[in-house]
């Protein structure tokens, strides 16, 4: 079979040996040559599968080989149990033919970190033990031979001791009506090495080098009683170690494992581990829910992979002619650029992956990069993808993100961020409103504000504050509505019909003539500060909304940023008197076609068609967009606010002139 002739199979071996040994191994794994020949007859499919798995191994960072996530990815990528068996057999073949004069650390690492755990999960304990011992032999040569030497030196003594210990127990158990048999085993070299590392001792300090397993043939209703009877007999004969007592009869493990484990001080004061169980318990432990690879603490997948592996084990142990080969994929496994591997549900997106890495990575995610291709937030990931998450400091979660994710973690974190952002917006908007009220010397009243909010058309208070924070609602408009509500509550409103011709609008610019003369400068569109410095980080002030063409000045805020105000800003006089050293002369640079939000205050004689007349004029204006209009009628007059998007003061003045030509309009002023 040509698929066996790859770099991992042929390393350090002859051209013939790997093929023959692998073929023999496969026969042993699946229960005979006849089953093997039928299982592995589809050479083309298997060859493509091997190449797919080899490509995955070439791409994966070596640090990920031993992780449970990569084991699941490897199984998912295979999708066919025959490939797992074939790859495991090929690895063991290569390890048996390993050439120490041409070391292959990559092969040794795969044997220990990947194929040994997979063999363990499949119940191939002899294969698993041999892979572990061989990998230790070639990676820790001195350690391996030291342990092997110690075991060989004392083998005759150890065998004699086990025989003596078993004989003493056997003689005592024969005096009972119990049906039983006893198994004995010596730990593998790799297992002893693990004990030495964990306990920080030499070989002689590992007291449980061997163990006995007493297996009872008991009826179901006598199982526990018979196990405890054997326990009582052994502990009467030998002193037990309470710290090493494990009672999984009274309370079985969650995976169904049942057994009694005790460690007793045998003849010559040597510790021996004894396991007591029934045939049923032993069968479950070896072949059922609590397979050895689970009760030894190796984590397993709880989805389709586990069910698939269970079917594989059954096929291997019963020698079925048609073993299961398919695998339903319900997860994807994705790498970070550093090689960390993440397990996500099928259908997971780039945004899911970002939140799996870290909450802040998710919150600032703008997209991803797979290979050289940029992908959006909603891009669905595939197993084996290497994804680089792209972020930006000004990015934040949006409501629409909830429809882009599939994981509960991502959905929870997005909701949490949205809630925090909304709370922050509400706080800032509330502070802004209260500060404006204080500047106008308005007395704050919660009931009055609630009536005002309702008057403005908001049913939910948070919606009201969000509108202020997002500048969809002008604070000045709120304050005027608030004052109107106050007058109404004090009974100060009088129903007197007046003519618009009697209304006189105060010129808001008159009190700022001095500031105009001090601060006004030339005209342009990118802002230039002092020495014609361009690119200065600045923001347009929200209190006066300057636009291209306005006379402006810069004001250095406490945070160090520059706010650009109109010279007729309501706050300008106070800022100039208190912080004259913070003022910076400013002017517009070349016009770039930006649009600005402008709010106009309109007053006039009440008329049924006034709103239609106003909107008609705006709709005829090129490149002008109306954002909102709010008109109130009172005492025969109408008063309202109109917010539009336009380019500069020339367009603004033109619009004001046209609005003033509307019949009934008394005056139009910029807020």
N, C-alpha and C positions, 0 to 999 in steps of 0.2 A: 504493500500500500504506500504510494508515493507521499501521502499526506504526513507520514511519520518522518520524512527526511527533511527536517527543518533544523535551524541552528540549535534549538534547545534539546532536541533529541540526539543529534549526532555529536554533540560536544564530547570530546575525549573518548569516542568509541569507534569501533570498526563499522564499515558500511552495513554489515550483516547483523551484528549483535543487536542493535537497537530495535530492528524490525522484529526479530524473533522473540526477544524478551518482552517487548510491548505486547505482542500478540498473545503470548502466554499469560501475561498479567491480565489482559482483558478477559481472557477465558476464565481465569480464577475469580475475577471480580463479578462476572455476570452469571456464573454457575455452569460453565462448560463451553466447549468449543462450538457446539451446535447452536447454542443461544447467541454466542459471540458472532458467528458467521452471519446469522440472520440480522442481528442488530446493526452490524457495521458494513452491510452490503452496499449501501448508497454512498459510494466513494466520493462522487462529485459534490454532494451536499455537505459531507463531512469536511472535505478539503476546503470549501468556501468558509465553513464555520471556523476551522482552525486558523485560517488566514485572518479572519475577523478578530479572533481572540488574540492572536499574535500582534496585530496592529494595536489593539487596546493596551497590551502589555508594553509595547514600545513607547506609547504616548504617556502612560500614567507615571507620575512621580514615584520614585521607589519608596518614599515615606508612606505612601497610601496603601501599599500592598497588604499590610497586615490589618487594615481596618475592616470592621464589619460592613461598612457601607460599600467598600470596594468589592468585598466578597459577593455582596448582593448584586452589584453592577456586573461583575464577571458572570454570575449565573444568569442574570437577565439578558446580557449580550449573547450568551451561548444559546439560550432558548431551547436547548436539546440536551437531555441528560447524557447522551452518548458522547457529546463533546467534552463534558466535564470528566467523564471516565477516561476518555482517550487522552486528554491533556494531562491528567493525573498520572496515568500509566507511562506516558512519554517522559514526564519529569522523573519518575522513579527509575525508569530505564537509564536515563542520562546520569542520574546520581549514582547508580550502581556501577556505571562505566566511567565514573569521574576520573580524570587524569590530573593528579596533583602537580605534575610538571607544567601543566597549562591551566592554572586556576580560573574558574568562572564564578566570581562572587555573585553575579546576577542570578545565575542558576540556583546557587545555594540559598539566596535570599527568597526566591520564588518558592522553593521547596518548603522552607520553614514558615514563611509568612502567608502563603496562599494555598498551596496544594495540600499540606498537612492538615490545616483546619477544614478544608473542603472534604478530605477523606474522612476526617472525624465526624463531620455532619452526615456523611453518607453511611456511617457505620463500618467503614473499612479500617478497623482499628489496627490491624497488622500493617497495612500500607501507611497509615498515619504515623505509627511508632517508628517504622523503618525510615520514613522521610525525615522525621525529627532527629533520629539518631545519626543519620548520614549527614544532615546539615550541621549538626553539632560537631561531628567528626572533622568536617572540612572547614568550619569557621572557627572552632575552638579546639584545635588539634590536641594540645597538651592536656586540657581539661578532660576531653573525651577519653584519652588513653589512661589518664590517671584513674578515672572512675572505673574503666574496664579492667584495669590491672587490679584494683582493690577488690572488685567483684570476683574476678577469676581466682585471686589468692585465697579467697574465703568461700569459694563455691562449694567445695566438699563439706566444709564445716557448716555452711548455711543449709545445704540439702539435708544433712544429718539432723540439724536442729529442727527444721520444718517437719521432717518425718517423725521425730520424737514428739513434737508438740501436737501434731495431728493425731498420732497414735493415742496419746493420753485423752484427748477429747473424744476420739472415736470409741474408745473403750467405755467411756462414761455414757455416751449417747446410746450405745448398744443395749444398755440396761433399761432403756425406755422403749415404748411401742412406736416411736417416731420413725418415719421413713425419710431418708435424707441422703445426700451425697455432698462431698467436700471438694472444692476447687482451690488451687493454690497458684499464686503468681508472684514473680519478682518484678519490681518496678523497672521500667526502661532506663537506659543511661540518661536520656534527655530529661525524664521525669525526676530522676535523682538529682541531676544538676539544678533543676528548678527548685527543689527542696533545699539544696545547699545554699542557693542564692537567697531564698526567702528567709531561712533560719540562720544564715551566716555561720554555717558549720562546714566541716569536712565530711567525707563520705561516712566516716565512722559515727558522726553525730546525727545521721539520718536514721532514726530508730525504726521507721516503718518501711524498710527496704522490701519487705514482702508482706502479703496479706492472705488471709483465708476467707473463703466465702462458703458458708453452710447453707445449703438450699434444701428446704423441706418440701416433701410431697404431702400437702395437707389439704383437706376439704375446706371450702370457702369459710364455713362457719367456725373452723378451728384454727384459722391462720394466725390470728393475733395471739391466741393462747399458746399455740405451739412455739411461736417465735419467742415469747416471753419465758417459756419454759427452758428453751435452750440458753437464753440470756442468763437465767438464774443458775443453770448448771455451770456455765463457764465462769461467771463471776464468783461462784462458790469455790471453784478450783483455783482461780487466779485473781490477783488484785487488779481492779480496773482504774483507769484514769478518768475521773469525772469530767475534766475539761475537754476530753476527746469523745464524750458520749454524744451520740446523735440519734434522737428518737423521731423517726419519720413514719412510725406506725400510728401513734396516737394522733398526730397531725401531719398527714402527708404533705409533701411539697406541692406548690401550686400547679406544677406540671404533672402531678399524679404519682410521683416517685414515692415508694414505700420500702422501708428497710430499717433495720437496727444496726448501728455502727458502734462498736466498742473497741477500745485499745486496752489490752491487759498486759501485765508484767509476767511474762512466761518464765520457763526455767532459765537459770543463769542470769536472772534479772534483765531480760531483753524484752523490749516492747514489741507486741504483735497486734496488728489490726485485724479484727474479725467482723465480718458482715453477715447478718442473719436475715434471711428472707425466704419466701415460698417460691415454688415454681412459677406461679402466676406473677408474683412481684418481679421475679427475675426476667420473665418474658417481657413484661411492660418496660422494665428498665433497659433491656437490651434492644427491643424491637418496637416498642409502642410510643406512647406520649412522652415518656421520660427517657428518651434515648441517652446514651452515655455522653454524647456531645452537649446535651442540654444540662444534665444534672451536675456536670463538672464546671458549670458557670459560664460557658461560652454563649454569648448572646445570639439570639436567632431572630429572624424576621417573622412578623406575625401575619403576613398576608399570603399572597399566592405562592411565593417562593417556598414557604414552609410546607404548604400542602403538596407542592411539586416534589420537594425533597422526600417527603413521607412516601409518596408513590414510588420514587426512585428506590428508596430503601426496601420497600415491599417487593419490587421487581427483582432487585439483587438477591434478596434472601429466599424468595420462592422459586426463582428461575423461570418466571413467566415468559411465554413465547412472544407476547406483544407488550412490552413495557411502555410506560408513558414517556412520551418525548416532548410534548408541548409545554409551554409556560405562558400563562396569561400575565402580561405586564400591567401593573397598576402603579408603578413608581418610576421616577427618572432619577438619575444620579449625575450630578453636575460638579465640575471642578472650578475652583478659584484659580487665578493666575499663579498662586503660590503652591498649588497642588492639593489644597484642602478639598475634601469630597463631601458633598451634601446630598442627602436623600430627600426628595420632594415627591408629592403625589403627581400622577399623570395629569398633564394639562397645566402644570405650574408655569408661570410666566417669569420674565426677567425681574419684574417687581417683587414677586414671591421670593425669588432667590436673594434679592437685595435685602429684604427684611429678615431672611434666614441668617444672613451674615451678621447684621447688626441693625438695630432700630434706626440709628442716625443715618446709616448707609441707605436704608429704605426711604427715609423721609426726604433725603436730598437726591434721590436717584432721578436721572434724566433719560436713562436708556442703558444699553449694554453693547458689548463688542464681542462677537464670537468669531475667532480667527481674525480676519481683516475686515469683516463686515459689521457695520453698525446696525443694531436692531432696536426697535422701540420697546417701551415698557411692557406692552401687552404681548410681545413675542413669546410663543410657547417653546419651552426648552425640550431638548432630546437628550437621552442618556449618553454620557460621554462628552457633552459640550464643555468646552473651556470658556468660561464667561468672565469678562472684565466689566465690572459695574462702573458706569460713568455717573458722576455727581456734580452738582453745582450748589454753591452756598445759598443762592437766592431761590432754589427750588423748595417747595413745600407740598405736603399732601393735598390733594383735591378730592372733592366729593366723588368725582368720576372714577377715581382709583379703585373704589370698592368693587366696581364691575370688572376690574382687570386682574384680580387675584383669586386664588382658589384655597390658599391655606388659612386656617383659623388665626395663626399668629399674625400674618400680614394684615388681615381684615381687622383684628383687634387693635393693632398698632396704628393703623390709619384712622380708625374711629377715635382713638385716644388723642391723636395729634389734632384732628379736626375739632374735637371738643375743647382742647387747650387753646387752639387758635381762636375759636369763637369766644371763649372766655376772655382771652387777651384783648380781642377787638372790642368787646363790650366794655371792658375796663377803661381802655384808652378813649373810646367814644364818650363814655360817661364823664371822665375827667375833663375832656375837651369842652363838653356842654356846660359843666359846672363852672369851669374857668371863664367861659364866655359870659355866663350869667353874673359872675362876680364882677367882671369888667364893666358890665352894663348896670351893676348895682341892682340886680333883680333878686328878689327874695325867693329862695328855692322852696318849693312845696311839692311833695310827692303826689298828692291827689291832683293838683293842678297839672303836673307833668303827665300823669296817666291820662287825664282828659285831653291834653294836647296831643299825645301820641295817638289816641283814638280819633281825634279830629283830623289828623294828618293821614288817616287811613290804614294804620298799622294795628293788627289784632294781637300780635305777639311782641313783647317788649324787646326781645333779643333781635328780632327782625329790624326793629327801629334803630337800635344801636349799630347793627351791622351795616345798615344803609348809610349811617353817618360815617362809619369807619371806611367804607368803600367809596365815599364821596358821591353816593347816589342821592343823598339828601343834604342840602346846604344848612349848616348850623344857623346862619342868619335867618333863614326861613323858619326854622324851629323856634327861634327866640321871638320872632314876630307873632307866630301862632300862640306861643306861651303868654306873651303880653296881652294878646286879644282875649285869651281865656281868663287871665287875671282880671281884666276890666269887666268881663262878663260876670265873673263870680262876685265882684264888688258892686255890681249893679250900676256901673258908670256909663253903660251904653245908652244913648238916647236915639230914638227913632226920629230923625230929622232928615228930610230929603234936601240934599244940596245939589248944586249944579257943578259940574266939573270945571266950568269957567271960573269958579271962585277959588279953586284949589291952586295953591302956590307951592311949588317944589323948591326946597332949599338946595342951593348949589353945594354938593359935598366937597368940591375941590377948593372952596374959598379959604377954608381954615388951613390949607396946606400950601399956600402960595410961597411961603418962606422956604419950605422944604423943597419945593420945585426948583426954586432958584439956586438952592445950595447943592442939590444932588442930581438934577437932570443932566444928561449928557447925550451924545450922539445917537444914531440909530443903526442898527444892524440885526442877526438871529442866533448864532452861537454866542454865549455870553463871554465877554472879555473883561477881565478884572485888572484894574490898574495898568501895569506895564504891558498891555496887550497879551497877557498870559492866557493861552488857550488850553482847553482840556481840564480846567479846574473842576473838581468835584463839587457840584452845587445842586440845590433843589429849589423849585419854585414854591414860594410860600403859599400855604393853603388859605391864609386869612384874607388875602387880597387878589389871588389868582392873576399874576402879571402875564401879559402876552406880548408877542412881538409888536414893537411900536410904542409900548408904554415907557415913560420915564421910570427908571428903576435904580435901586441901590442894593448893595450886598450887606448882609449882617452876619457876623461870625457868631455861631451859636455856641453854647457851653460845651457841646461835644466836639467842636472844632470844625464842623461842616459849615458851609455858607448857604444862607437862605436869601433868595432874591425876592425883594418886595417892590411894589409900586411906591413911588414917592408920595402918593396920596393915600397910602395904606392907613387904615384907622389906628394902627398901633405905632406908626412911624414916629409921631411926636414924642410919645412916652419912651420909646427905645432911644431916640436921639438924646433926650434929656438925661437918661439914666446910664446909657452905655455909649457915649460918643466915640470911644476908642475902638469900638467893634464895627464901626461903619466902614464900608469899602465902596468906592465909586465903581459904578458898573454901567455897561452899555451893551446893546445888542450888536452881534456881528452879522455876517451875511445871512440873508433869509434862506431857510431850507424847506419851507412848505409844511412845517409842523402845524398841528391843529391844537387849539386850546379850549378849555371849558370856560364859558362866560355866562354869568347869571345877570339878567336884567330885571329891574323892578318897573312894572307898568301900572299906571294909575289913569283912570278915566271914567266917563259916564257909563253906567251899566247898560248893556245892550245884549239882546239874545244871540246875536251872531258874532259877538266880539272875538270869541275863541277861534271860530272858523276863519275870520278875516286875518287874524294873527298868523295862524298856521299856514294859510294860503300864501302869504308873502314869503315865509321862510322856505316853503317847499319849492318856490320858484328860484331860490338862490342856488347858484352852482357851488358845489363842494362845501355845503353848509348842512349840518345835521342837528336836528332838534332832539335833545335828550329828555326834557321834561317841561311841563307847563302846569301851573297851579294858580287858579283864579278864584278869589273870594269876592262875594258881593256884600256890601254893607252900606246902609243909609243912602241908597241910590247911586253909590260909586262902586266901581270894581277896583280891586287891588290884587296884584299877583306877581308871581315870579316865573321867568322863562329862562331855561338853560339851553344854550346852543354850543356847538363846536364850530369854531372858525379860525382863520389863519392869522389875522393881525388887527391892529386898531383901525386901519382904513376900512376893512370890511365891517368892523364893529360900528363905526360911525355911519357908514352907509346903511346898515341895518336899522340903526336907531332912527335915522331920518325917514326911512320908509315906514317904520312902525308909527311914527308920529303923524303920518298922513292919513292913518285909519280914522274914520269918523268916530268921535267919542273919546279917542285917546288924548289925554291931557299932557302926560309927560312920560318919558322913558329914560331911565338912568341905570347906569351900571352899578351893581352891588359891590 
